[in-house]
Amino acid sequence: MQFAVEDPDSSQNFPRALFVWRSNLISSSGKGHEYFLKHLLGTSNGLLSEDSGELRPEEVKWHESAPEGKLDLLVSLDFRMAGNALHSDIVLPAATWYEKHDLSSTDMHPFVHPLNPAIAPPWEAKSDWEIFKGLARTFAEMAKTYLPEPKTDIVSVPLMHDSPEEIAQPFGRVLDWKKGETEAVPGKTMPKFVVVERDYTQIYDKFIALGPLLRKNPVGAHGISFPVQDQYEQLKKLNRTIDKPGVSEGLPTIESDRQVPEAILTLSSATNGQVAMKAWQAEEKKTGLELVDLAEERAAEHVTFADITVQPRQVIPTPVFTGSNKGDRRYSPFTTNIEHLVPFRTLTGRQHFYLDHEIMREYGEGLPIYKPTLPKMVFASQDQQPAEKDQSIVLRYLTPHGKWNIHSTYQDNLHMLTLFRGGPNVWINDQDAAEASISDNDWVEVYNRNGVVTARAVVSHRMPRGTMYMYHAQDRHINVPGSTITNERGGTHNSPTRIHLKPTQLIGGYAQLSYGFNYYGPIGNQRDLYVAVRKLKEVNWLED
């Protein structure tokens, strides 16, 4: 048995089509920006690195020539013409937060907020839901010609956290079934395999309805599951049902973006008191503790979209999250674990300072430990190294969260640009700057084997010596001059970066170290790198 990951450079394993929904992947999110440009998109790039023949993988097939341009189609759903949209084949104009119905909430604070349209989406813009619904309608219609019969796929499913498979590797010992060290057992020594039937002609009909499995299957998260049959029937009255004959006839409709948040609020244990009670009862059965009193005082509540439109509403305490806001208490994580003795979602049910997995022990990280930064390396011997004709200095390069933007958005907004230098900038210590003859507001070139970025220097004594900051989400479409190294316009804050996969973050099948989407994966160690910095003697805007 072979997996695609064992030969990612084979053309049959390429990611051929990619839809990016309100995310600036090709710029602010893609660690290793120039690698994305070269290998994913196959476009102009500032990559200066060359492959080394010294270290090659043993279990992944090596291709002498790395493929360029794996992607055939890149589609952006966005309301900004930022990095990702500029590189896309198709840009679908999305509605902003003030032009659609939606929900906003996090597990960091105890309120649910509504998004309501102040105006209709202008011109051809549509809400995300309307865009995907339109795609589903067209795809389903085309499928009647090109994919008329149902297709069966075998899907590989990881050993998930909060499932029996999370203790699939006793004592954290990894045995490789491909090497004959153990028997290949799906869901234990290898991923689970699930057979899925897909009828592409029914995609649209299924998209606009809430599926029937909610009538018999529980819902939940983080190891808690509870029935919602009553709420499913309630939604038929709140949202109405599909009356079109077919697979969705009689099911609750979620055809409009206004109906979707209503379905979420009705089925969530954080906004429906009856569902919260079912969730706490499930937690009681699981732990043997008395816990329903945490939500009892709000058991009769059902927060609707109309309710939160009047004013944001506090969530109802739920075992899906570890905090409790009972009695108007402010939300703080892990209060149910500490005060009510609900076990932590770990191997022992307690907080862990020691991790006995063999990979953690092999790397000397069974206990929390300080490890120094990686050795300084700006270029390897085989790389395309620029001529050092100008005075330069080597600094550690970090990309903290954005300063003059709203997270990763609106850096190119005129109000944000006028708050500071009006374009890309990097921060450097005053003594480091003097060593490279760099003055405040000079244009500089920041480069290493991964790429090049041009920006204005912000010289400050508050910066630690030996370190450079470039705040993240600084795109390359506003006031970016050319690079003398690449003869291209300077890159983004992610141009000098690349992904460093740390093996300890690839552990799976071991309690809290098991896979969980968007919960467990590589951290920011890919930012542990160095750059050379030099002053741009001449600023070329590449306008000739």
GUTI-685052 format. One record per residue (C-alpha): residue number from 0; x, y, z. Coordinates in steps of 0.1 Angstrom, whole numbers. Example, Ala and Ser with C-alpha at 12.3 -4.5 7.8 and 13.67 -1.06 7.14 Angstrom:
{site 0 {123 -45 78}}
{site 1 {137 -11 71}}
***
This chain:
{site 0 {0 0 0}}
{site 1 {13 34 -10}}
{site 2 {2 68 3}}
{site 3 {4 101 -17}}
{site 4 {27 115 9}}
{site 5 {54 89 -1}}
{site 6 {57 105 -35}}
{site 7 {44 141 -34}}
{site 8 {62 151 -65}}
{site 9 {44 125 -87}}
{site 10 {20 144 -110}}
{site 11 {-9 122 -100}}
{site 12 {-5 135 -64}}
{site 13 {-5 172 -73}}
{site 14 {-31 194 -57}}
{site 15 {-48 204 -90}}
{site 16 {-74 229 -78}}
{site 17 {-74 251 -47}}
{site 18 {-102 273 -34}}
{site 19 {-90 299 -9}}
{site 20 {-118 314 12}}
{site 21 {-110 348 27}}
{site 22 {-74 338 35}}
{site 23 {-43 354 21}}
{site 24 {-24 321 17}}
{site 25 {-1 334 -11}}
{site 26 {15 361 11}}
{site 27 {6 364 47}}
{site 28 {-1 328 56}}
{site 29 {22 308 34}}
{site 30 {54 302 53}}
{site 31 {80 299 25}}
{site 32 {63 324 2}}
{site 33 {88 320 -27}}
{site 34 {85 282 -25}}
{site 35 {47 286 -30}}
{site 36 {53 308 -60}}
{site 37 {78 284 -76}}
{site 38 {65 250 -68}}
{site 39 {28 255 -63}}
{site 40 {20 282 -88}}
{site 41 {50 280 -112}}
{site 42 {54 317 -114}}
{site 43 {82 342 -110}}
{site 44 {99 340 -76}}
{site 45 {129 352 -56}}
{site 46 {141 317 -45}}
{site 47 {179 315 -42}}
{site 48 {182 280 -27}}
{site 49 {194 249 -46}}
{site 50 {187 213 -36}}
{site 51 {214 195 -17}}
{site 52 {224 160 -26}}
{site 53 {238 153 9}}
{site 54 {206 146 29}}
{site 55 {177 129 11}}
{site 56 {146 111 26}}
{site 57 {146 74 28}}
{site 58 {109 68 28}}
{site 59 {98 95 3}}
{site 60 {106 91 -34}}
{site 61 {131 116 -45}}
{site 62 {128 133 -79}}
{site 63 {160 149 -93}}
{site 64 {140 179 -107}}
{site 65 {114 193 -83}}
{site 66 {82 201 -101}}
{site 67 {71 237 -107}}
{site 68 {35 248 -110}}
{site 69 {16 219 -95}}
{site 70 {-16 238 -94}}
{site 71 {-39 241 -124}}
{site 72 {-65 263 -109}}
{site 73 {-64 289 -80}}
{site 74 {-97 305 -70}}
{site 75 {-100 332 -44}}
{site 76 {-132 342 -25}}
{site 77 {-123 376 -11}}
{site 78 {-132 412 -7}}
{site 79 {-96 424 -10}}
{site 80 {-73 423 -40}}
{site 81 {-44 412 -18}}
{site 82 {-16 387 -25}}
{site 83 {-37 356 -29}}
{site 84 {-63 373 -52}}
{site 85 {-35 388 -73}}
{site 86 {-21 354 -80}}
{site 87 {-55 337 -86}}
{site 88 {-69 325 -119}}
{site 89 {-104 335 -107}}
{site 90 {-114 360 -80}}
{site 91 {-150 357 -67}}
{site 92 {-160 390 -50}}
{site 93 {-172 382 -15}}
{site 94 {-194 403 8}}
{site 95 {-177 420 37}}
{site 96 {-188 416 73}}
{site 97 {-213 444 69}}
{site 98 {-230 430 38}}
{site 99 {-242 395 50}}
{site 100 {-256 374 78}}
{site 101 {-231 354 98}}
{site 102 {-219 346 133}}
{site 103 {-188 357 152}}
{site 104 {-176 339 183}}
{site 105 {-145 324 198}}
{site 106 {-137 302 228}}
{site 107 {-117 331 242}}
{site 108 {-147 352 254}}
{site 109 {-183 343 263}}
{site 110 {-203 362 237}}
{site 111 {-219 354 204}}
{site 112 {-221 383 180}}
{site 113 {-242 386 148}}
{site 114 {-232 400 114}}
{site 115 {-261 417 97}}
{site 116 {-260 435 64}}
{site 117 {-260 473 66}}
{site 118 {-262 473 28}}
{site 119 {-267 446 2}}
{site 120 {-235 433 -13}}
{site 121 {-224 458 -40}}
{site 122 {-221 450 -77}}
{site 123 {-214 412 -82}}
{site 124 {-203 405 -46}}
{site 125 {-221 377 -28}}
{site 126 {-220 362 7}}
{site 127 {-197 332 11}}
{site 128 {-227 310 14}}
{site 129 {-243 323 -18}}
{site 130 {-210 318 -37}}
{site 131 {-205 282 -26}}
{site 132 {-242 275 -32}}
{site 133 {-239 288 -67}}
{site 134 {-208 266 -73}}
{site 135 {-227 236 -59}}
{site 136 {-256 242 -82}}
{site 137 {-235 245 -114}}
{site 138 {-213 216 -104}}
{site 139 {-243 193 -98}}
{site 140 {-258 203 -131}}
{site 141 {-225 195 -149}}
{site 142 {-222 162 -130}}
{site 143 {-253 149 -148}}
{site 144 {-232 149 -179}}
{site 145 {-197 141 -167}}
{site 146 {-202 122 -134}}
{site 147 {-237 108 -137}}
{site 148 {-231 77 -115}}
{site 149 {-222 76 -78}}
{site 150 {-185 72 -71}}
{site 151 {-169 53 -42}}
{site 152 {-138 66 -25}}
{site 153 {-117 51 3}}
{site 154 {-108 79 27}}
{site 155 {-78 77 51}}
{site 156 {-88 90 85}}
{site 157 {-61 99 111}}
{site 158 {-60 85 147}}
{site 159 {-80 113 163}}
{site 160 {-79 129 197}}
{site 161 {-109 121 219}}
{site 162 {-114 87 202}}
{site 163 {-105 51 212}}
{site 164 {-77 53 186}}
{site 165 {-59 80 207}}
{site 166 {-43 52 228}}
{site 167 {-33 31 198}}
{site 168 {4 32 206}}
{site 169 {9 19 242}}
{site 170 {37 37 261}}
{site 171 {43 59 231}}
{site 172 {63 33 212}}
{site 173 {60 36 174}}
{site 174 {61 4 155}}
{site 175 {62 7 117}}
{site 176 {40 -18 99}}
{site 177 {56 -10 66}}
{site 178 {89 -23 79}}
{site 179 {73 -55 93}}
{site 180 {77 -43 129}}
{site 181 {40 -49 136}}
{site 182 {8 -60 119}}
{site 183 {-10 -35 98}}
{site 184 {-43 -29 117}}
{site 185 {-65 1 105}}
{site 186 {-73 24 134}}
{site 187 {-45 10 155}}
{site 188 {-11 7 138}}
{site 189 {-21 27 107}}
{site 190 {-49 52 98}}
{site 191 {-85 42 97}}
{site 192 {-101 37 63}}
{site 193 {-137 47 55}}
{site 194 {-156 40 24}}
{site 195 {-175 71 12}}
{site 196 {-201 71 -16}}
{site 197 {-204 104 -35}}
{site 198 {-233 113 -58}}
{site 199 {-220 145 -75}}
{site 200 {-254 151 -91}}
{site 201 {-269 157 -57}}
{site 202 {-243 181 -43}}
{site 203 {-266 212 -46}}
{site 204 {-297 194 -31}}
{site 205 {-276 183 -1}}
{site 206 {-259 217 2}}
{site 207 {-292 236 9}}
{site 208 {-306 211 35}}
{site 209 {-296 199 69}}
{site 210 {-289 162 65}}
{site 211 {-311 134 80}}
{site 212 {-283 118 100}}
{site 213 {-289 143 128}}
{site 214 {-322 125 135}}
{site 215 {-303 95 148}}
{site 216 {-267 103 153}}
{site 217 {-253 125 181}}
{site 218 {-233 157 176}}
{site 219 {-205 172 197}}
{site 220 {-168 179 200}}
{site 221 {-138 172 223}}
{site 222 {-150 138 232}}
{site 223 {-185 148 242}}
{site 224 {-215 137 221}}
{site 225 {-252 142 226}}
{site 226 {-285 137 207}}
{site 227 {-303 166 190}}
{site 228 {-333 150 174}}
{site 229 {-357 174 192}}
{site 230 {-338 204 180}}
{site 231 {-337 190 144}}
{site 232 {-375 188 144}}
{site 233 {-376 223 158}}
{site 234 {-355 236 129}}
{site 235 {-381 224 105}}
{site 236 {-405 250 120}}
{site 237 {-378 277 124}}
{site 238 {-363 274 89}}
{site 239 {-391 256 71}}
{site 240 {-384 225 50}}
{site 241 {-374 216 15}}
{site 242 {-405 210 -6}}
{site 243 {-387 201 -39}}
{site 244 {-389 163 -46}}
{site 245 {-356 145 -42}}
{site 246 {-330 136 -17}}
{site 247 {-336 166 6}}
{site 248 {-374 167 5}}
{site 249 {-388 173 40}}
{site 250 {-355 183 55}}
{site 251 {-348 216 73}}
{site 252 {-336 242 48}}
{site 253 {-304 261 50}}
{site 254 {-307 277 16}}
{site 255 {-300 312 27}}
{site 256 {-271 327 47}}
{site 257 {-297 339 73}}
{site 258 {-309 303 79}}
{site 259 {-274 288 85}}
{site 260 {-266 307 117}}
{site 261 {-301 298 130}}
{site 262 {-293 261 125}}
{site 263 {-260 265 143}}
{site 264 {-275 284 173}}
{site 265 {-303 258 176}}
{site 266 {-279 228 176}}
{site 267 {-251 243 197}}
{site 268 {-247 235 234}}
{site 269 {-234 270 239}}
{site 270 {-266 287 227}}
{site 271 {-294 262 234}}
{site 272 {-300 254 270}}
{site 273 {-317 221 264}}
{site 274 {-287 210 243}}
{site 275 {-263 222 270}}
{site 276 {-282 200 295}}
{site 277 {-278 170 273}}
{site 278 {-241 177 269}}
{site 279 {-235 180 306}}
{site 280 {-255 148 312}}
{site 281 {-232 131 287}}
{site 282 {-202 145 306}}
{site 283 {-217 132 339}}
{site 284 {-220 98 325}}
{site 285 {-184 99 312}}
{site 286 {-168 112 344}}
{site 287 {-192 101 372}}
{site 288 {-193 137 385}}
{site 289 {-223 159 391}}
{site 290 {-221 188 366}}
{site 291 {-255 197 352}}
{site 292 {-259 225 377}}
{site 293 {-234 245 356}}
{site 294 {-261 250 330}}
{site 295 {-293 244 349}}
{site 296 {-302 281 355}}
{site 297 {-301 286 317}}
{site 298 {-318 254 306}}
{site 299 {-348 272 293}}
{site 300 {-329 296 270}}
{site 301 {-326 292 233}}
{site 302 {-305 320 218}}
{site 303 {-318 328 183}}
{site 304 {-304 350 155}}
{site 305 {-330 376 163}}
{site 306 {-319 376 200}}
{site 307 {-282 384 191}}
{site 308 {-293 410 166}}
{site 309 {-309 429 195}}
{site 310 {-276 425 215}}
{site 311 {-248 400 217}}
{site 312 {-256 371 241}}
{site 313 {-234 353 266}}
{site 314 {-228 316 258}}
{site 315 {-243 289 280}}
{site 316 {-217 269 299}}
{site 317 {-209 238 279}}
{site 318 {-185 209 284}}
{site 319 {-172 214 249}}
{site 320 {-152 243 264}}
{site 321 {-132 241 297}}
{site 322 {-143 275 311}}
{site 323 {-175 283 330}}
{site 324 {-193 316 330}}
{site 325 {-220 305 354}}
{site 326 {-235 334 374}}
{site 327 {-220 360 351}}
{site 328 {-185 349 359}}
{site 329 {-159 359 334}}
{site 330 {-147 331 312}}
{site 331 {-114 315 321}}
{site 332 {-101 283 306}}
{site 333 {-97 251 326}}
{site 334 {-120 262 355}}
{site 335 {-141 230 351}}
{site 336 {-110 209 353}}
{site 337 {-97 226 384}}
{site 338 {-128 234 403}}
{site 339 {-151 205 393}}
{site 340 {-123 179 387}}
{site 341 {-133 172 351}}
{site 342 {-104 152 338}}
{site 343 {-81 170 313}}
{site 344 {-81 156 278}}
{site 345 {-47 140 283}}
{site 346 {-33 105 287}}
{site 347 {-38 105 325}}
{site 348 {-66 131 328}}
{site 349 {-41 155 345}}
{site 350 {-18 183 334}}
{site 351 {14 169 320}}
{site 352 {49 181 325}}
{site 353 {64 148 314}}
{site 354 {57 132 280}}
{site 355 {69 96 277}}
{site 356 {64 92 240}}
{site 357 {96 77 225}}
{site 358 {100 106 200}}
{site 359 {98 132 228}}
{site 360 {124 112 247}}
{site 361 {146 108 217}}
{site 362 {147 145 212}}
{site 363 {153 151 249}}
{site 364 {120 168 254}}
{site 365 {102 145 278}}
{site 366 {103 175 302}}
{site 367 {100 212 293}}
{site 368 {135 223 282}}
{site 369 {152 253 267}}
{site 370 {168 248 234}}
{site 371 {189 274 217}}
{site 372 {181 288 182}}
{site 373 {193 269 152}}
{site 374 {228 277 140}}
{site 375 {232 308 119}}
{site 376 {229 300 82}}
{site 377 {219 325 55}}
{site 378 {231 305 25}}
{site 379 {243 270 19}}
{site 380 {273 264 -3}}
{site 381 {253 253 -33}}
{site 382 {229 283 -32}}
{site 383 {228 313 -55}}
{site 384 {246 337 -33}}
{site 385 {245 374 -42}}
{site 386 {277 393 -45}}
{site 387 {285 410 -12}}
{site 388 {294 443 -28}}
{site 389 {277 463 -1}}
{site 390 {281 463 37}}
{site 391 {257 438 53}}
{site 392 {249 424 87}}
{site 393 {234 390 97}}
{site 394 {203 391 121}}
{site 395 {178 368 135}}
{site 396 {145 373 116}}
{site 397 {111 372 134}}
{site 398 {76 379 121}}
{site 399 {53 389 150}}
{site 400 {16 396 145}}
{site 401 {7 427 126}}
{site 402 {9 461 141}}
{site 403 {-7 485 117}}
{site 404 {-34 462 104}}
{site 405 {-63 442 118}}
{site 406 {-48 408 123}}
{site 407 {-39 399 87}}
{site 408 {-63 423 70}}
{site 409 {-63 460 59}}
{site 410 {-26 466 59}}
{site 411 {-31 483 25}}
{site 412 {-60 505 38}}
{site 413 {-52 542 36}}
{site 414 {-59 548 72}}
{site 415 {-35 521 83}}
{site 416 {-8 532 58}}
{site 417 {-9 567 71}}
{site 418 {-5 556 107}}
{site 419 {31 546 100}}
{site 420 {56 545 71}}
{site 421 {31 539 43}}
{site 422 {44 506 31}}
{site 423 {66 476 41}}
{site 424 {90 482 70}}
{site 425 {114 462 92}}
{site 426 {126 470 127}}
{site 427 {162 469 136}}
{site 428 {183 478 167}}
{site 429 {201 512 164}}
{site 430 {236 497 170}}
{site 431 {230 469 145}}
{site 432 {218 496 120}}
{site 433 {250 517 126}}
{site 434 {271 486 119}}
{site 435 {256 483 84}}
{site 436 {254 521 78}}
{site 437 {216 520 79}}
{site 438 {197 551 90}}
{site 439 {161 554 100}}
{site 440 {137 552 70}}
{site 441 {164 539 47}}
{site 442 {153 514 21}}
{site 443 {170 480 29}}
{site 444 {172 446 13}}
{site 445 {166 416 36}}
{site 446 {176 383 21}}
{site 447 {186 347 26}}
{site 448 {184 314 6}}
{site 449 {146 315 9}}
{site 450 {140 348 -7}}
{site 451 {143 386 -6}}
{site 452 {122 414 7}}
{site 453 {126 452 4}}
{site 454 {114 475 31}}
{site 455 {120 507 50}}
{site 456 {142 504 81}}
{site 457 {127 515 115}}
{site 458 {157 520 137}}
{site 459 {149 517 174}}
{site 460 {169 512 206}}
{site 461 {139 491 219}}
{site 462 {148 463 195}}
{site 463 {171 436 210}}
{site 464 {205 435 193}}
{site 465 {209 408 167}}
{site 466 {172 406 159}}
{site 467 {150 420 132}}
{site 468 {112 422 132}}
{site 469 {90 424 101}}
{site 470 {54 425 113}}
{site 471 {33 400 94}}
{site 472 {7 405 66}}
{site 473 {27 432 48}}
{site 474 {18 425 12}}
{site 475 {39 434 -18}}
{site 476 {14 454 -38}}
{site 477 {18 488 -19}}
{site 478 {50 508 -22}}
{site 479 {74 479 -28}}
{site 480 {106 488 -48}}
{site 481 {127 463 -68}}
{site 482 {154 441 -54}}
{site 483 {189 443 -68}}
{site 484 {193 406 -62}}
{site 485 {163 392 -80}}
{site 486 {155 422 -103}}
{site 487 {119 416 -92}}
{site 488 {97 436 -68}}
{site 489 {107 428 -32}}
{site 490 {87 400 -16}}
{site 491 {65 398 15}}
{site 492 {73 392 51}}
{site 493 {72 355 44}}
{site 494 {98 356 16}}
{site 495 {128 349 38}}
{site 496 {109 321 57}}
{site 497 {102 284 50}}
{site 498 {86 256 69}}
{site 499 {107 237 93}}
{site 500 {88 205 103}}
{site 501 {97 195 138}}
{site 502 {93 157 143}}
{site 503 {78 161 178}}
{site 504 {48 178 162}}
{site 505 {42 149 139}}
{site 506 {33 125 167}}
{site 507 {-1 108 164}}
{site 508 {-21 81 181}}
{site 509 {-11 91 216}}
{site 510 {-38 109 237}}
{site 511 {-32 147 237}}
{site 512 {-5 142 210}}
{site 513 {-31 128 186}}
{site 514 {-42 147 155}}
{site 515 {-69 173 158}}
{site 516 {-77 197 129}}
{site 517 {-65 232 137}}
{site 518 {-55 221 172}}
{site 519 {-23 202 170}}
{site 520 {4 207 144}}
{site 521 {37 226 137}}
{site 522 {43 257 157}}
{site 523 {62 289 147}}
{site 524 {97 272 147}}
{site 525 {98 279 109}}
{site 526 {106 315 120}}
{site 527 {138 303 136}}
{site 528 {161 316 108}}
{site 529 {186 343 99}}
{site 530 {188 370 72}}
{site 531 {214 393 57}}
{site 532 {205 430 57}}
{site 533 {220 457 36}}
{site 534 {211 492 26}}
{site 535 {197 498 -9}}
{site 536 {220 523 -25}}
{site 537 {195 530 -53}}
{site 538 {158 526 -51}}
{site 539 {143 512 -84}}
{site 540 {105 512 -87}}
{site 541 {107 490 -119}}
{site 542 {84 514 -137}}
{site 543 {104 517 -170}}
***
